[in-house]
Amino acid sequence: MALDIVIMAAGKGTRMKSALPKVLHRLAGLSLLEHVLHSASTLHAQRIVAVTGHGAEQVEAAVSAPNLQFVRQSPQLGTGHAVQQAAPLLHDEGVTLILNGDVPLIEPDTMRALVDACAGRHLALLTIVLPDPTGYGRVVRSGDPVGGTIEGIVEHKDATPAQRRIKEVYTGVMAAPTAALKRWLAALTNDNAAGEYYLTDVVAMAVREHVGVVATHAHDEAEVLGVNSPLQLADLERRYQRRLAERLMEAGVRLADPARLDVRGELLCGQDVEIDVNCVFEGRVELGDGVRISSHCVIRNARIEAGAVIHPFTHMDGEASGVRIGPRALVGPFARLRPGADLGEDVHIGNFVEVKNSSLARGAKANHLAYLGDATVGEKVNYGAGSITANYDGAYKHRTVIGANVHVGSNCVLVAPLTIGPGATIGAGSTLSKDAPAGQLTVARAKPVSLPGWTRPVKAPKAG
């Protein structure tokens, strides 16, 4: 039996007060629509149809998923009208699952349960009981308000005072036999307070045709909350982060304060990992056993291996190339690691040291105020404070190779391309533009000159 998924993503989101289409606002590093697509993709539907409208070109360019197609809704005349635009692309035999592009945290298990409840025969609605149901369509049942037969859904603006006291609400998510759904969509009218075509009107049609209308319930409120304003977006962000923090702690991660954690991607943790407050993880980050992340670190696309310690205010951004931190390495505070930084076992990178596209072998150290770009650094190298690799000539990048056990003194400039042989020592303050031989001291400084009688410039006295 074919499964099609329709995602409604046409709304303008006026209350967001933003030029960006609502479904492209980001939560935990992904757009709202990307969250929905990622969850929907786990169901392996034959077709996913996203209905776009406001900012359609921008939305369609920003997202992708297997078997995804787009249709446009213009003008936007309600939820029923939105699904009408998708109807020609749906398989006649099968089930259609309808989702909302601004409800990002719905779980795949909830979607599957709804499809299973439909079973190609029933109209299945996702509902939830809310303490304050204001704004939601109410689920009207006969007899027992909890277990009675579903008779229809009444939108908030059309509900009577008695109906507004109903706590069970429709979340905007349903699964329906596709052939019946197409028939119901064709019969929709806009005879209501808003003059719109309501998708919820198909419930009454199903009842009239004696098609069973069943409900499954969302696990929690966060799963079905939509985003209509920056306030709601921020609230949902914190709910998401708290849920994720709880999962991490249940797996054994020690969080100093679960309320001060932000994961904007995928965070994978080994055993006995410790994370201090106000850390941000983006992209894919892997933390090995016993890793300690101190406060105020920002880490993106990095693999940090067992026993490494990241001191406060360290910034890592691996972009596409990634960053790797070897076992028991010490990094920071105030260090910056950029794409291609690869630190070996027991490497030390200290305060205000920047590393880009460079590898440091076991036991190498750059402890203070230094830059290593496009460099290959051997074992147990000591790289002095204030030293840099001058790797860019204005047109091309060049590489610096530093052999094992080299000592580079403070305030050196290594002008690439350059090779320093194993065991060499580079005198402090040297500007080196030629290779340095192994095992020798190399000094490249201008001869000091003292000028007797020289005086510093002084400002001329002001006139008047």
BELNORUR-V592896 format. One record per pair of residues at least 24 apart in sequence whose ideal C-beta (glycine too) atoms are under 7 Angstrom apart, sorted by the first residue. I is the first residue (numbers start at 0). GAP is how many residues later the second one is. Records with the same first field share a line. If there is no record, write none. Layout:
I: GAP, GAP
This chain:
0: 92, 93, 94, 119
1: 44, 89, 91, 92
2: 40, 42, 43, 91, 92, 94, 112
3: 41, 42, 43, 45, 86, 87, 90, 92, 174
4: 35, 38, 40, 43, 92, 94
5: 43, 45, 77, 80, 90, 92
6: 29, 33, 41, 43, 44, 92, 94
7: 43, 71, 74, 92, 93
8: 24, 41, 42, 43, 50, 92
9: 41, 42, 43, 44, 63, 66, 72
10: 43, 65, 91
11: 42
12: 215
14: 213, 214
15: 213, 214
20: 33, 34, 37, 38
21: 80, 205
22: 36, 78, 79
23: 34, 35, 38
24: 202, 208
26: 77, 206, 209, 210, 213
27: 209, 212, 235, 236
28: 235, 236, 253
30: 31, 32
31: 69, 70, 72, 195
32: 26, 30, 68
33: 29
34: 69, 70
35: 63, 65, 67, 68, 70
36: 26, 28
38: 67, 68, 69, 72
39: 59, 71
40: 24, 25
41: 66
42: 65, 68, 69
45: 45
46: 42
48: 37, 40
49: 51
50: 31, 34, 35
76: 119, 120
77: 118, 119, 120
78: 119, 120
79: 105, 108, 117, 118, 119, 121
80: 116
82: 102, 116
83: 101
86: 95, 98
89: 88, 92
90: 87
91: 86, 87
92: 86
93: 84
94: 25, 80, 82, 83
95: 79, 80, 82, 85
96: 78
97: 75, 76
98: 74
99: 72, 73, 126
101: 124, 125
102: 69, 121, 122, 123
104: 117, 118, 131, 135
105: 67, 117, 118
106: 112, 116
109: 108, 109, 113
112: 103
113: 59, 61, 102
114: 60
116: 58, 97, 99
117: 57, 58, 59
119: 57
120: 56, 91
121: 89, 90, 91, 92
122: 51, 53, 79, 80, 83, 88, 90
123: 50, 51, 90, 92
124: 45, 49, 88, 90
125: 45, 47, 48, 90, 92, 98
126: 41, 42, 43, 44, 88, 90
127: 41, 43, 89, 90, 93, 96
128: 38, 39
129: 37, 39, 91
132: 33, 34, 36
135: 33, 34
136: 32, 33, 63
137: 25, 26, 28, 31
138: 27, 29, 30, 31, 76
139: 26
149: 53, 63, 65
150: 56
151: 51, 52, 55
152: 47, 50
154: 43, 45
156: 36, 37
157: 34, 35
169: 30
170: 47, 53
179: 31
269: 36
373: 24, 25, 26, 42
374: 24, 25, 27
375: 25, 26
376: 25
377: 24, 25, 26, 28, 44
378: 25
379: 24, 25
380: 24, 25
381: 25, 26
382: 25
383: 24, 25, 26, 28, 44
384: 25
385: 24, 25
386: 24, 25
387: 25
388: 25, 27
389: 24, 25, 26
390: 25
402: 35
